[in-house]
Amino acid sequence: VQLQASGGGSVLDGGSLKLSCVGSGFRMLSYGIGWVRQRADKEREAVACIPALQHAGYYSNVAEGRFTISRTGNRIDLQMTNLKPEDTAVYYCAADFDYNRVILASNLGLWGQGTKVTVSS
């Protein structure tokens, strides 16, 4: 059972990136899923989530209108647009039966490896 994330990189202020995460060994649709980021000297935060058995995304204030989360089978994507330097972070995909854990980015059952996103001004 694992999550494998990809797609990080470096972009300029205002640029776009797409992160992807593929799950294996479990049925991802049965899990709440999300993208969680860890910025330097900041608390870990969930930026975009989808509840189990659903496809509609929910977003933190900083992500609303700029990020789009989607899921297809055992894959989840995060399309990020209009990126800002403050979006610089390590981004993780994560999953859990308990959707509250996904929203709170706490005690999550499954984590992908982080993928670094750097936005330069």
Contact map, one row per residue, 1 for C-alpha under 8 A:
1110000000000000000000111100000000000000000000000000000000000000000000000000000000000000000000000000000000000000000000000
1111000000000000000000111000000000000000000000000000000000000000000000000000000000000000000000000000000000000111000000000
1111100000000000000011110000000000000000000000000000000000000000000000000000000000000000000011000000000000000111100000000
0111110000000000000011100000000000000000000000000000000000000000000000000000000000000000000000000000000000000001100000000
0011111000000000001111000000000000000000000000000000000000000000000000000000000000000000000110000000000000000001111000000
0001111100000000001110000000000000000000000000000000000000000000000000000000000000000000000000000000000000000000001000000
0000111110000000111100000000000000000000000000000000000000000000000000000000000000000000000000000000000000000000001000000
0000011111000000111000000000000000000000000000000000000000000000000000000000000000000000000000000000000000000000001110000
0000001111100000100000000000000000000000000000000000000000000000000000000000000000000000000000000000000000000000001111000
0000000111110000000000000000000000000000000000000000000000000000000000000000000000000000000000000000000000000000000011110
0000000011111011100000000000000000000000000000000000000000000000000000000000000000000000000000000000000000000000000001110
0000000001111110000000000000000000000000000000000000000000000000000000000000000000110000000000000000000000000000000000111
0000000000111110000000000000000000000000000000000000000000000000000000000000000001111000000000000000000000000000000000111
0000000000011111000000000000000000000000000000000000000000000000000000000000000011110000000000000000000000000000000000000
0000000000111111100000000000000000000000000000000000000000000000000000000000000011110000000000000000000000000000000000100
0000000000100111110000000000000000000000000000000000000000000000000000000000001111100000000000000000000000000000000000000
0000001110100011111000000000000000000000000000000000000000000000000000000000001110000000000000000000000000000000000000000
0000001100000001111100000000000000000000000000000000000000000000000000000000111100000000000000000000000000000000000000000
0000111100000000111110000000000000000000000000000000000000000000000000000000111100000000000000000000000000000000000000000
0000111000000000011111000000000000000000000000000000000000000000000000000011110000000000000000000000000000000000000000000
0011110000000000001111100000000000000000000000000000000000000000000000000011100000000000000010000000000000000001000000000
0011100000000000000111110000000000000000000000000000000000000000000000000111000000000000000000000000000000000000000000000
1111000000000000000011111111000000000000000000000000000000000000000000000110000000000000000000000000000000000000000000000
1110000000000000000001111110000000000000000000000000000000000000000000000100000000000000000000000000000000000000000000000
1100000000000000000000111110000000000000000000000000000000000000000000000000000000000000000000000000000000000000000000000
1000000000000000000000111111000000000000000000000000000000000000000000000000000000000000000000000000000000000000000000000
0000000000000000000000111111111000000000000000000000000000000000000000000100000000000000000000000000000000000000000000000
0000000000000000000000100111111110000000000000000000000000000000000000001110000000000000000000100000000000000000000000000
0000000000000000000000000011111100000000000000000001110000000000000000001100000000000000000000000000000000000000000000000
0000000000000000000000000011111100000000000000000001100000000000000000000000000000000000000000001000000000000000000000000
0000000000000000000000000011111110000000000000000011100000000000000000000000000000000000000000111110000000000000000000000
0000000000000000000000000001111111000000000000001111100000000000000000000000000000000000000000111110010000000000000000000
0000000000000000000000000001001111100000000000001111000000000000000000000000000000000000000011110010010000000000000000000
0000000000000000000000000000000111110000000001111100000000000000000000000000000000000000000011100000011000000000000000000
0000000000000000000000000000000011111000000001111000000000000000000000000000010000000000001111000000000000000000000000000
0000000000000000000000000000000001111100000111110000000000000000000000000000000000000000001111000000000010000000000000000
0000000000000000000000000000000000111110000111100000000000000000000000000000000000000000111100000000000000000000000000000
0000000000000000000000000000000000011111011110000000000000000000000000000000000000000000111000000000000000000000000000000
0000000000000000000000000000000000001111111100000000000000000000000000000000000000000011110000000000000000000000000000000
0000000000000000000000000000000000000111110000000000000000000000000000000000000000000000100000000000000000000000000000000
0000000000000000000000000000000000000011111000000000000000000000000000000000000000000000000000000000000000000000000000000
0000000000000000000000000000000000000111111100000000000000000000000000000000000000000000000000000000000000000000000000000
0000000000000000000000000000000000000110111110000000000000000000000000000000000000000000000000000000000000000000000000000
0000000000000000000000000000000000011110011111000000000000000000000000000000000000000000000000000000000010000000000000000
0000000000000000000000000000000000011100001111100000000000000000000000000000000000000000000000000000000110000000000000000
0000000000000000000000000000000001111000000111111000000000010000000000000000000000000000000000000000011110000000000000000
0000000000000000000000000000000001111000000011111000000000110110000000000000000000000000000000000000000000000000000000000
0000000000000000000000000000000001110000000001111100000011110010001110000000000000000000000000000000000000000000000000000
0000000000000000000000000000000111100000000001111110000011100000000010000000000000000000000000000000011000000000000000000
0000000000000000000000000000000111000000000000011111011111000000000011000000000000000000000000000000000000000000000000000
0000000000000000000000000000001110000000000000001111111110000000000000000000000000000000000000000010000000000000000000000
0000000000000000000000000000111110000000000000000111110000000000000000000000000000000000000000001010000000000000000000000
0000000000000000000000000000111100000000000000000011111000000000000000000000000000000000000000000000000000000000000000000
0000000000000000000000000000100000000000000000000111111100000000000000000000000000000000000000000000000000000000000000000
0000000000000000000000000000000000000000000000000110111110000000000001100000000000000000000000000000000000000000000000000
0000000000000000000000000000000000000000000000000110011111000000000001000000000000000000000000000000000000000000000000000
0000000000000000000000000000000000000000000000011110001111100000000111000000000000000000000000000000000000000000000000000
0000000000000000000000000000000000000000000000011100000111110000000000000000000000000000000000000000000000000000000000000
0000000000000000000000000000000000000000000000111000000011111111001000000000000000000000000000000000000000000000000000000
0000000000000000000000000000000000000000000001110000000001111111000000000000000000000000000000000000000000000000000000000
0000000000000000000000000000000000000000000000000000000000111111000000000000000000000000000000000000000000000000000000000
0000000000000000000000000000000000000000000000100000000000111111000000000000000000000000000000000000000000000000000000000
0000000000000000000000000000000000000000000000110000000000111111111000000000000000000000000000000000000000000000000000000
0000000000000000000000000000000000000000000000000000000000111111111000000000000000000000000000000000000000000000000000000
0000000000000000000000000000000000000000000000000000000000000011111100000000000000000000000000000000000000000000000000000
0000000000000000000000000000000000000000000000000000000000000011111100000000000111100000000000000000000000000000000000000
0000000000000000000000000000000000000000000000010000000000100011111110000000011110000000000000000000000000000000000000000
0000000000000000000000000000000000000000000000010000000010000000111111000000111100000000000000000000000000000000000000000
0000000000000000000000000000000000000000000000011100000010000000001111100001111000000000000000000000000000000000000000000
0000000000000000000000000000000000000000000000000100001110000000000111110001110000000000000000000000000000000000000000000
0000000000000000000000000000000000000000000000000000001000000000000011111111100000000000000000000000000000000000000000000
0000000000000000000000000000000000000000000000000000000000000000000001111111000000000000000000000000000000000000000000000
0000000000000000000000000001100000000000000000000000000000000000000000111110000000000000000000000000000000000000000000000
0000000000000000000001110011100000000000000000000000000000000000000000111111000000000000000000000000000000000000000000000
0000000000000000000111100001000000000000000000000000000000000000000000111111100000000000000000000000000000000000000000000
0000000000000000000111000000000000000000000000000000000000000000000011110111110000000000000000000000000000000000000000000
0000000000000000011110000000000000000000000000000000000000000000000111100011111000000000000000000000000000000000000000000
0000000000000000011100000000000000100000000000000000000000000000001111000001111100000000000000000000000000000000000000000
0000000000000001111000000000000000000000000000000000000000000000001110000000111110000000000000000000000000000000000000000
0000000000000001111000000000000000000000000000000000000000000000011100000000011111100000000000000000000000000000000000000
0000000000000111100000000000000000000000000000000000000000000000011000000000001111100000000000000000000000000000000000000
0000000000001111000000000000000000000000000000000000000000000000010000000000000111110000000000000000000000000000000000000
0000000000011111000000000000000000000000000000000000000000000000010000000000000111111010000000000000000000000000000000100
0000000000011110000000000000000000000000000000000000000000000000000000000000000001111111000000000000000000000000000000111
0000000000001000000000000000000000000000000000000000000000000000000000000000000000111111000000000000000000000000000001111
0000000000000000000000000000000000000000000000000000000000000000000000000000000000011111000000000000000000000000000000100
0000000000000000000000000000000000000010000000000000000000000000000000000000000000111111100000000000000000000000000011100
0000000000000000000000000000000000000010000000000000000000000000000000000000000000011111110000000000000000000000000111100
0000000000000000000000000000000000001111000000000000000000000000000000000000000000000011111000000000000000000000000111000
0000000000000000000000000000000000001110000000000000000000000000000000000000000000000001111100000000000000000000011110000
0000000000000000000000000000000000111100000000000000000000000000000000000000000000000000111110000000000000000000011110000
0000100000000000000000000000000000111000000000000000000000000000000000000000000000000000011111000000000000000011111000000
0010100000000000000010000000000011110000000000000000000000000000000000000000000000000000001111100000000000000011110000000
0010000000000000000000000000000011110000000000000000000000000000000000000000000000000000000111110000010000011111000000000
0000000000000000000000000001001111000000000000000000000000000000000000000000000000000000000011111000010000011110000000000
0000000000000000000000000000001110000000000000000000000000000000000000000000000000000000000001111110110000011100000000000
0000000000000000000000000000011100000000000000000001000000000000000000000000000000000000000000111110000000001000000000000
0000000000000000000000000000001100000000000000000000000000000000000000000000000000000000000000011111110000000000000000000
0000000000000000000000000000001110000000000000000011000000000000000000000000000000000000000000011111111000000000000000000
0000000000000000000000000000000000000000000000000000000000000000000000000000000000000000000000000111111100000000000000000
0000000000000000000000000000000000000000000000000000000000000000000000000000000000000000000000010111111111110000000000000
0000000000000000000000000000000111000000000001001000000000000000000000000000000000000000000001110111111111010000000000000
0000000000000000000000000000000001000000000001001000000000000000000000000000000000000000000000000011111111000000000000000
0000000000000000000000000000000000000000000011000000000000000000000000000000000000000000000000000001111111000000000000000
0000000000000000000000000000000000010000000111000000000000000000000000000000000000000000000000000000111111110000000000000
0000000000000000000000000000000000000000000000000000000000000000000000000000000000000000000000000000111111110000000000000
0000000000000000000000000000000000000000000000000000000000000000000000000000000000000000000000000000100011111000000000000
0000000000000000000000000000000000000000000000000000000000000000000000000000000000000000000001110000110011111110000000000
0000000000000000000000000000000000000000000000000000000000000000000000000000000000000000000001111000000000111110000000000
0110000000000000000000000000000000000000000000000000000000000000000000000000000000000000000001110000000000011111000000000
0110000000000000000000000000000000000000000000000000000000000000000000000000000000000000000111100000000000011111100000000
0111100000000000000010000000000000000000000000000000000000000000000000000000000000000000000111000000000000000111110000000
0011100000000000000000000000000000000000000000000000000000000000000000000000000000000000000110000000000000000011111000000
0000100000000000000000000000000000000000000000000000000000000000000000000000000000000000011110000000000000000001111100000
0000111110000000000000000000000000000000000000000000000000000000000000000000000000000000011100000000000000000000111110000
0000000110000000000000000000000000000000000000000000000000000000000000000000000000000001111000000000000000000000011111000
0000000111000000000000000000000000000000000000000000000000000000000000000000000000000011111000000000000000000000001111100
0000000011100000000000000000000000000000000000000000000000000000000000000000000000001011100000000000000000000000000111110
0000000001111010000000000000000000000000000000000000000000000000000000000000000000111111000000000000000000000000000011111
0000000001111000000000000000000000000000000000000000000000000000000000000000000000011000000000000000000000000000000001111
0000000000011000000000000000000000000000000000000000000000000000000000000000000000011000000000000000000000000000000000111
